Amino acid sequence: MAVTRNFRVVVEELTEEIQRDIVDLLLRIQNKLILATPVRTGWARSNWVSSVAVPMTSTPGVNIRIIDLNWKLVDGPIYLVNNVSYIEKLNAGSSRKAPKNFVDKAIATELREFRRHSRGGSK
């Protein structure tokens, strides 16, 4: 019985740590995308929105973080979206203020940093 209880505690602690890491990574990627998005009016930059279970389908016009820090892995998938109609054109390189594929580059950068820190580096 003691082994089962201890195992359960370890699993719960690991699950909580994984959830914190996922939320942290999501918010880091969101912040990186906000900073990488070229600005003319600020509309595209202000519409990076994260959510759980259901993706945001509107353009709220402010960088809100719908992700709840109490979110659990069983609550559903996480989403990070930008529903501005021209975000794909921006990502394709239509602005001289941001490189082509800035979205992919921002995500890749944060994933690399996350992996580097999770493999023995400091958090």
VOKE-748902 format. One record per atom (N, C-alpha, C): residue number from 1; atom name; x negated, y, z. Coordinates in steps of 0.2 Angstrom, whole numbers, plus 2048, in hexadecimal, padded with zeros to 3 digits. Example, Ala and Ser with C-alpha at 12.3 -4.5 7.8 and 13.67 -1.06 7.14 Angstrom:
# residues 2
+-----+----+-----+-----+-----+
|   k |  a |  px |  py |  pz |
+-----+----+-----+-----+-----+
|   1 |  N | 7BE | 7E4 | 827 |
|   1 | CA | 7C2 | 7EA | 827 |
|   1 |  C | 7BE | 7F0 | 827 |
|   2 |  N | 7C0 | 7F5 | 823 |
|   2 | CA | 7BC | 7FB | 824 |
|   2 |  C | 7C0 | 800 | 827 |
+-----+----+-----+-----+-----+
***
This chain:
# residues 123
+-----+----+-----+-----+-----+
|   k |  a |  px |  py |  pz |
+-----+----+-----+-----+-----+
|   1 |  N | 7FC | 7FA | 800 |
|   1 | CA | 800 | 800 | 800 |
|   1 |  C | 7FC | 806 | 800 |
|   2 |  N | 7F6 | 806 | 804 |
|   2 | CA | 7F2 | 80C | 804 |
|   2 |  C | 7EF | 80E | 7FE |
|   3 |  N | 7ED | 809 | 7FA |
|   3 | CA | 7EA | 809 | 7F4 |
|   3 |  C | 7EF | 80C | 7EF |
|   4 |  N | 7F5 | 80A | 7EF |
|   4 | CA | 7FA | 80D | 7EA |
|   4 |  C | 7FB | 814 | 7EC |
|   5 |  N | 7FC | 816 | 7F2 |
|   5 | CA | 7FD | 81D | 7F4 |
|   5 |  C | 7F7 | 821 | 7F2 |
|   6 |  N | 7F1 | 81F | 7F3 |
|   6 | CA | 7EB | 823 | 7F2 |
|   6 |  C | 7EB | 824 | 7EA |
|   7 |  N | 7EC | 81F | 7E6 |
|   7 | CA | 7EC | 81F | 7DF |
|   7 |  C | 7F1 | 824 | 7DD |
|   8 |  N | 7F7 | 824 | 7E0 |
|   8 | CA | 7FD | 829 | 7DE |
|   8 |  C | 7FB | 830 | 7DF |
|   9 |  N | 7F7 | 831 | 7E5 |
|   9 | CA | 7F5 | 838 | 7E6 |
|   9 |  C | 7F0 | 83A | 7E1 |
|  10 |  N | 7EB | 836 | 7DF |
|  10 | CA | 7E6 | 837 | 7DA |
|  10 |  C | 7E9 | 839 | 7D4 |
|  11 |  N | 7EE | 835 | 7D2 |
|  11 | CA | 7F2 | 836 | 7CB |
|  11 |  C | 7F5 | 83D | 7CC |
|  12 |  N | 7F8 | 83E | 7D1 |
|  12 | CA | 7FC | 845 | 7D2 |
|  12 |  C | 7F7 | 84B | 7D1 |
|  13 |  N | 7F1 | 84A | 7D5 |
|  13 | CA | 7EC | 84F | 7D5 |
|  13 |  C | 7E9 | 850 | 7CE |
|  14 |  N | 7E8 | 84B | 7CA |
|  14 | CA | 7E5 | 84B | 7C3 |
|  14 |  C | 7EB | 84E | 7BF |
|  15 |  N | 7F1 | 84C | 7BF |
|  15 | CA | 7F6 | 84F | 7BB |
|  15 |  C | 7F7 | 857 | 7BC |
|  16 |  N | 7F6 | 859 | 7C3 |
|  16 | CA | 7F7 | 860 | 7C4 |
|  16 |  C | 7F1 | 864 | 7C1 |
|  17 |  N | 7EB | 861 | 7C1 |
|  17 | CA | 7E5 | 864 | 7BE |
|  17 |  C | 7E5 | 864 | 7B7 |
|  18 |  N | 7E8 | 85F | 7B4 |
|  18 | CA | 7E9 | 85F | 7AC |
|  18 |  C | 7EE | 864 | 7AA |
|  19 |  N | 7F3 | 865 | 7AE |
|  19 | CA | 7F8 | 86A | 7AD |
|  19 |  C | 7F5 | 871 | 7AD |
|  20 |  N | 7F1 | 872 | 7B2 |
|  20 | CA | 7EE | 879 | 7B3 |
|  20 |  C | 7EA | 87A | 7AD |
|  21 |  N | 7E6 | 875 | 7AB |
|  21 | CA | 7E1 | 876 | 7A6 |
|  21 |  C | 7E5 | 877 | 79F |
|  22 |  N | 7EB | 874 | 79E |
|  22 | CA | 7EF | 875 | 798 |
|  22 |  C | 7F1 | 87C | 798 |
|  23 |  N | 7F4 | 87E | 79D |
|  23 | CA | 7F7 | 885 | 79E |
|  23 |  C | 7F1 | 88A | 79D |
|  24 |  N | 7EC | 889 | 7A0 |
|  24 | CA | 7E6 | 88E | 79F |
|  24 |  C | 7E4 | 88E | 798 |
|  25 |  N | 7E3 | 888 | 795 |
|  25 | CA | 7E1 | 888 | 78E |
|  25 |  C | 7E6 | 88C | 789 |
|  26 |  N | 7EC | 88B | 78B |
|  26 | CA | 7F1 | 88E | 787 |
|  26 |  C | 7F1 | 896 | 787 |
|  27 |  N | 7F0 | 898 | 78D |
|  27 | CA | 7F0 | 89F | 78F |
|  27 |  C | 7E9 | 8A2 | 78C |
|  28 |  N | 7E4 | 89E | 78C |
|  28 | CA | 7DE | 8A1 | 789 |
|  28 |  C | 7DE | 8A1 | 781 |
|  29 |  N | 7E1 | 89C | 77E |
|  29 | CA | 7E2 | 89D | 777 |
|  29 |  C | 7E7 | 8A2 | 775 |
|  30 |  N | 7EC | 8A3 | 779 |
|  30 | CA | 7F1 | 8A9 | 778 |
|  30 |  C | 7ED | 8B0 | 778 |
|  31 |  N | 7E9 | 8B0 | 77E |
|  31 | CA | 7E6 | 8B7 | 77E |
|  31 |  C | 7E1 | 8B8 | 779 |
|  32 |  N | 7DD | 8B2 | 776 |
|  32 | CA | 7D9 | 8B3 | 771 |
|  32 |  C | 7DC | 8B5 | 76A |
|  33 |  N | 7E2 | 8B2 | 769 |
|  33 | CA | 7E6 | 8B4 | 763 |
|  33 |  C | 7E9 | 8BB | 764 |
|  34 |  N | 7EB | 8BD | 769 |
|  34 | CA | 7ED | 8C4 | 76A |
|  34 |  C | 7E7 | 8C9 | 768 |
|  35 |  N | 7E1 | 8C7 | 76B |
|  35 | CA | 7DB | 8CC | 769 |
|  35 |  C | 7D9 | 8CB | 762 |
|  36 |  N | 7DA | 8C5 | 75F |
|  36 | CA | 7D8 | 8C4 | 758 |
|  36 |  C | 7DC | 8C7 | 753 |
|  37 |  N | 7E3 | 8C8 | 755 |
|  37 | CA | 7E8 | 8CA | 750 |
|  37 |  C | 7E6 | 8D1 | 74E |
|  38 |  N | 7E6 | 8D2 | 747 |
|  38 | CA | 7E5 | 8D9 | 745 |
|  38 |  C | 7EA | 8DE | 747 |
|  39 |  N | 7E9 | 8E4 | 748 |
|  39 | CA | 7EE | 8E9 | 74A |
|  39 |  C | 7EF | 8EE | 745 |
|  40 |  N | 7F5 | 8EF | 743 |
|  40 | CA | 7F7 | 8F5 | 73F |
|  40 |  C | 7FC | 8F9 | 743 |
|  41 |  N | 802 | 8F5 | 744 |
|  41 | CA | 807 | 8F7 | 749 |
|  41 |  C | 807 | 8F4 | 750 |
|  42 |  N | 804 | 8EE | 750 |
|  42 | CA | 804 | 8EB | 757 |
|  42 |  C | 809 | 8E5 | 757 |
|  43 |  N | 80D | 8E5 | 752 |
|  43 | CA | 813 | 8E1 | 752 |
|  43 |  C | 811 | 8D9 | 752 |
|  44 |  N | 80C | 8D8 | 74E |
|  44 | CA | 80A | 8D1 | 74D |
|  44 |  C | 806 | 8CF | 754 |
|  45 |  N | 802 | 8D3 | 756 |
|  45 | CA | 7FE | 8D2 | 75C |
|  45 |  C | 803 | 8D1 | 762 |
|  46 |  N | 808 | 8D4 | 763 |
|  46 | CA | 80C | 8D4 | 769 |
|  46 |  C | 811 | 8CE | 768 |
|  47 |  N | 811 | 8CA | 763 |
|  47 | CA | 816 | 8C5 | 763 |
|  47 |  C | 813 | 8BE | 763 |
|  48 |  N | 80D | 8BD | 767 |
|  48 | CA | 80B | 8B6 | 768 |
|  48 |  C | 80E | 8B4 | 76F |
|  49 |  N | 812 | 8AF | 76F |
|  49 | CA | 816 | 8AD | 774 |
|  49 |  C | 816 | 8A5 | 776 |
|  50 |  N | 814 | 8A4 | 77C |
|  50 | CA | 814 | 89D | 77E |
|  50 |  C | 81A | 89B | 781 |
|  51 |  N | 81C | 894 | 781 |
|  51 | CA | 822 | 892 | 784 |
|  51 |  C | 822 | 88A | 785 |
|  52 |  N | 826 | 887 | 789 |
|  52 | CA | 826 | 880 | 78A |
|  52 |  C | 82D | 87D | 787 |
|  53 |  N | 82C | 877 | 784 |
|  53 | CA | 832 | 873 | 782 |
|  53 |  C | 835 | 876 | 77C |
|  54 |  N | 836 | 87C | 77B |
|  54 | CA | 83A | 87F | 775 |
|  54 |  C | 835 | 885 | 773 |
|  55 |  N | 834 | 885 | 76C |
|  55 | CA | 830 | 88B | 76A |
|  55 |  C | 834 | 891 | 76A |
|  56 |  N | 831 | 897 | 76B |
|  56 | CA | 834 | 89D | 76A |
|  56 |  C | 836 | 89E | 763 |
|  57 |  N | 83C | 8A1 | 761 |
|  57 | CA | 83D | 8A2 | 75A |
|  57 |  C | 83E | 8A9 | 759 |
|  58 |  N | 83E | 8AE | 75E |
|  58 | CA | 83F | 8B5 | 75C |
|  58 |  C | 838 | 8B8 | 75D |
|  59 |  N | 838 | 8BF | 75C |
|  59 | CA | 833 | 8C3 | 75C |
|  59 |  C | 834 | 8C8 | 762 |
|  60 |  N | 832 | 8C7 | 768 |
|  60 | CA | 833 | 8CB | 76E |
|  60 |  C | 830 | 8D1 | 76D |
|  61 |  N | 82A | 8D2 | 76A |
|  61 | CA | 826 | 8D8 | 769 |
|  61 |  C | 822 | 8DA | 76F |
|  62 |  N | 821 | 8D5 | 774 |
|  62 | CA | 81D | 8D6 | 779 |
|  62 |  C | 819 | 8CF | 77B |
|  63 |  N | 813 | 8D0 | 77D |
|  63 | CA | 80F | 8C9 | 77E |
|  63 |  C | 812 | 8C7 | 785 |
|  64 |  N | 817 | 8C3 | 785 |
|  64 | CA | 81A | 8C0 | 78B |
|  64 |  C | 817 | 8B8 | 78B |
|  65 |  N | 816 | 8B6 | 791 |
|  65 | CA | 814 | 8AF | 792 |
|  65 |  C | 81A | 8AC | 796 |
|  66 |  N | 81D | 8A8 | 791 |
|  66 | CA | 823 | 8A5 | 794 |
|  66 |  C | 821 | 89E | 798 |
|  67 |  N | 81B | 89C | 797 |
|  67 | CA | 818 | 896 | 79A |
|  67 |  C | 819 | 897 | 7A1 |
|  68 |  N | 81C | 893 | 7A5 |
|  68 | CA | 81D | 893 | 7AC |
|  68 |  C | 817 | 88F | 7AF |
|  69 |  N | 814 | 892 | 7B4 |
|  69 | CA | 80E | 88F | 7B7 |
|  69 |  C | 810 | 889 | 7BB |
|  70 |  N | 817 | 888 | 7BC |
|  70 | CA | 819 | 882 | 7BF |
|  70 |  C | 81B | 87C | 7BA |
|  71 |  N | 81A | 87E | 7B4 |
|  71 | CA | 81B | 879 | 7AF |
|  71 |  C | 818 | 872 | 7B0 |
|  72 |  N | 81C | 86D | 7AE |
|  72 | CA | 819 | 866 | 7AF |
|  72 |  C | 819 | 863 | 7A8 |
|  73 |  N | 814 | 85E | 7A8 |
|  73 | CA | 813 | 85A | 7A1 |
|  73 |  C | 81A | 857 | 79F |
|  74 |  N | 81E | 855 | 7A3 |
|  74 | CA | 824 | 852 | 7A1 |
|  74 |  C | 82A | 857 | 79E |
|  75 |  N | 828 | 85E | 79F |
|  75 | CA | 82D | 863 | 79D |
|  75 |  C | 82E | 864 | 795 |
|  76 |  N | 829 | 861 | 792 |
|  76 | CA | 829 | 862 | 78A |
|  76 |  C | 823 | 864 | 787 |
|  77 |  N | 822 | 865 | 781 |
|  77 | CA | 81D | 867 | 77E |
|  77 |  C | 81C | 86F | 77F |
|  78 |  N | 816 | 871 | 77E |
|  78 | CA | 815 | 879 | 77F |
|  78 |  C | 814 | 87C | 778 |
|  79 |  N | 816 | 882 | 777 |
|  79 | CA | 816 | 885 | 771 |
|  79 |  C | 812 | 88C | 771 |
|  80 |  N | 80F | 88E | 76C |
|  80 | CA | 80C | 895 | 76C |
|  80 |  C | 80D | 897 | 765 |
|  81 |  N | 812 | 89C | 764 |
|  81 | CA | 814 | 89E | 75E |
|  81 |  C | 814 | 8A5 | 75D |
|  82 |  N | 814 | 8A7 | 756 |
|  82 | CA | 815 | 8AE | 754 |
|  82 |  C | 81A | 8AE | 74F |
|  83 |  N | 81F | 8B1 | 750 |
|  83 | CA | 825 | 8B1 | 74B |
|  83 |  C | 825 | 8B7 | 746 |
|  84 |  N | 820 | 8BB | 746 |
|  84 | CA | 820 | 8C1 | 742 |
|  84 |  C | 81F | 8BE | 73B |
|  85 |  N | 823 | 8C1 | 736 |
|  85 | CA | 824 | 8BE | 730 |
|  85 |  C | 81E | 8BE | 72C |
|  86 |  N | 819 | 8C3 | 72D |
|  86 | CA | 813 | 8C3 | 729 |
|  86 |  C | 80D | 8C0 | 72D |
|  87 |  N | 80E | 8BC | 732 |
|  87 | CA | 808 | 8BA | 736 |
|  87 |  C | 804 | 8B5 | 731 |
|  88 |  N | 807 | 8B1 | 72D |
|  88 | CA | 803 | 8AD | 729 |
|  88 |  C | 7FF | 8B0 | 724 |
|  89 |  N | 802 | 8B6 | 721 |
|  89 | CA | 7FE | 8BA | 71C |
|  89 |  C | 7F8 | 8BD | 720 |
|  90 |  N | 7F9 | 8BF | 726 |
|  90 | CA | 7F3 | 8C2 | 72A |
|  90 |  C | 7EE | 8BC | 72B |
|  91 |  N | 7F0 | 8B7 | 72D |
|  91 | CA | 7EB | 8B1 | 72E |
|  91 |  C | 7E8 | 8AF | 727 |
|  92 |  N | 7EB | 8B0 | 722 |
|  92 | CA | 7E8 | 8AF | 71B |
|  92 |  C | 7E3 | 8B4 | 719 |
|  93 |  N | 7E2 | 8B9 | 71D |
|  93 | CA | 7DD | 8BE | 71B |
|  93 |  C | 7E0 | 8C5 | 718 |
|  94 |  N | 7E6 | 8C6 | 719 |
|  94 | CA | 7E9 | 8CC | 716 |
|  94 |  C | 7E6 | 8D3 | 719 |
|  95 |  N | 7E4 | 8D2 | 71F |
|  95 | CA | 7E1 | 8D8 | 723 |
|  95 |  C | 7DA | 8D8 | 723 |
|  96 |  N | 7D7 | 8DE | 722 |
|  96 | CA | 7CF | 8DF | 722 |
|  96 |  C | 7CD | 8DF | 729 |
|  97 |  N | 7D2 | 8DF | 72E |
|  97 | CA | 7D0 | 8E0 | 735 |
|  97 |  C | 7CF | 8D9 | 738 |
|  98 |  N | 7D1 | 8D3 | 735 |
|  98 | CA | 7D0 | 8CD | 738 |
|  98 |  C | 7CE | 8C8 | 732 |
|  99 |  N | 7C9 | 8C3 | 734 |
|  99 | CA | 7C7 | 8BE | 72F |
|  99 |  C | 7CD | 8BA | 72D |
| 100 |  N | 7CC | 8B7 | 727 |
| 100 | CA | 7D1 | 8B2 | 725 |
| 100 |  C | 7D1 | 8AC | 72A |
| 101 |  N | 7D6 | 8A9 | 72B |
| 101 | CA | 7D7 | 8A4 | 730 |
| 101 |  C | 7D5 | 8A5 | 737 |
| 102 |  N | 7D7 | 8AC | 739 |
| 102 | CA | 7D5 | 8AE | 740 |
| 102 |  C | 7D9 | 8AA | 745 |
| 103 |  N | 7DF | 8A7 | 744 |
| 103 | CA | 7E2 | 8A3 | 748 |
| 103 |  C | 7DF | 89D | 74A |
| 104 |  N | 7DD | 899 | 744 |
| 104 | CA | 7D9 | 893 | 745 |
| 104 |  C | 7D3 | 894 | 749 |
| 105 |  N | 7CF | 899 | 747 |
| 105 | CA | 7C9 | 89B | 74A |
| 105 |  C | 7CA | 89C | 752 |
| 106 |  N | 7CF | 8A0 | 754 |
| 106 | CA | 7D0 | 8A2 | 75B |
| 106 |  C | 7D1 | 89B | 75F |
| 107 |  N | 7D6 | 897 | 75C |
| 107 | CA | 7D7 | 891 | 75F |
| 107 |  C | 7D1 | 88C | 760 |
| 108 |  N | 7CD | 88C | 75A |
| 108 | CA | 7C7 | 887 | 75B |
| 108 |  C | 7C2 | 88A | 760 |
| 109 |  N | 7C1 | 890 | 760 |
| 109 | CA | 7BD | 893 | 765 |
| 109 |  C | 7BF | 892 | 76C |
| 110 |  N | 7C5 | 892 | 76E |
| 110 | CA | 7C7 | 891 | 775 |
| 110 |  C | 7C7 | 88A | 776 |
| 111 |  N | 7C9 | 885 | 771 |
| 111 | CA | 7C8 | 87E | 772 |
| 111 |  C | 7C1 | 87C | 774 |
| 112 |  N | 7BC | 87F | 770 |
| 112 | CA | 7B5 | 87E | 771 |
| 112 |  C | 7B3 | 880 | 778 |
| 113 |  N | 7B5 | 886 | 77A |
| 113 | CA | 7B3 | 888 | 781 |
| 113 |  C | 7B6 | 884 | 786 |
| 114 |  N | 7BC | 882 | 785 |
| 114 | CA | 7C0 | 87D | 78A |
| 114 |  C | 7BC | 877 | 78B |
| 115 |  N | 7BA | 874 | 785 |
| 115 | CA | 7B7 | 86D | 785 |
| 115 |  C | 7B0 | 86E | 788 |
| 116 |  N | 7AC | 874 | 787 |
| 116 | CA | 7A6 | 875 | 78A |
| 116 |  C | 7A6 | 875 | 791 |
| 117 |  N | 7AB | 879 | 794 |
| 117 | CA | 7AC | 87A | 79B |
| 117 |  C | 7AE | 873 | 79E |
| 118 |  N | 7B2 | 86F | 79B |
| 118 | CA | 7B5 | 869 | 79E |
| 118 |  C | 7B0 | 864 | 79E |
| 119 |  N | 7AB | 864 | 79A |
| 119 | CA | 7A6 | 85F | 79A |
| 119 |  C | 7A0 | 861 | 79E |
| 120 |  N | 7A1 | 864 | 7A4 |
| 120 | CA | 79C | 865 | 7A9 |
| 120 |  C | 79A | 86C | 7AA |
| 121 |  N | 79D | 870 | 7A6 |
| 121 | CA | 79B | 877 | 7A7 |
| 121 |  C | 7A0 | 87A | 7AC |
| 122 |  N | 79F | 880 | 7AE |
| 122 | CA | 7A3 | 883 | 7B3 |
| 122 |  C | 7A9 | 886 | 7B0 |
| 123 |  N | 7AE | 886 | 7B4 |
| 123 | CA | 7B5 | 889 | 7B2 |
| 123 |  C | 7B5 | 890 | 7B3 |
+-----+----+-----+-----+-----+
***
